[in-house]
């Protein structure tokens, strides 16, 4: 199993690191790569991240995830070379976004006719792209999922793991992340949200 996380300049740091950490855990055995238009991208907080490959390679991955970024997302949704470089197959791949990454999915036509969620500050923009935006942490339709709020990346990871390995593996991997004494609360929230 392999997963690609797509970043760009001014991406939101936690949106990369949270999903990178969860999907990269040894117990899953996934190969997780960071893809971008350049060899290195700089996050909103100024951290330089080297990429493992180009976004044009996204078609070769089982899972593709779009990061967000208050400034960065708005730049790439208006960059036709960025959008034209991404090739996906919604019948063969699981495709998801964190926060305003839903704007990218909308511009690619992946959300046409579907409901979706995003960061509250991006909701009006998503609606302006013709998408019905709902206030939920995770919205999934077959192989497509969007999340709203940076910490909802945990829900996206759980959805991906459940789709590929089932609920027992999902619970096993997510259990390692949860606050001590509150595991049951979070597991219930995750199960209800998926």
Buried (B, 14 or more C-beta within 10 A) or exposed (E): BEBBBBBBBBBBBBBBBBBBEBBBBEEBEBBBBBBBBEEEBBBBEEEEBEBBBEBEBBBBBBBBBBBBBBEBBBEBBEBEEBBEBBEBEBEEBBBBBBBBBBBBBBBBEBBEEBBBBBBEEBBEBBBEBEBEBBEBBBBBBEBBBBBBBBBBBBBBBBBBBBBBBEEEBBBBBBEEBBEEEEBEEBBEBBBEBB
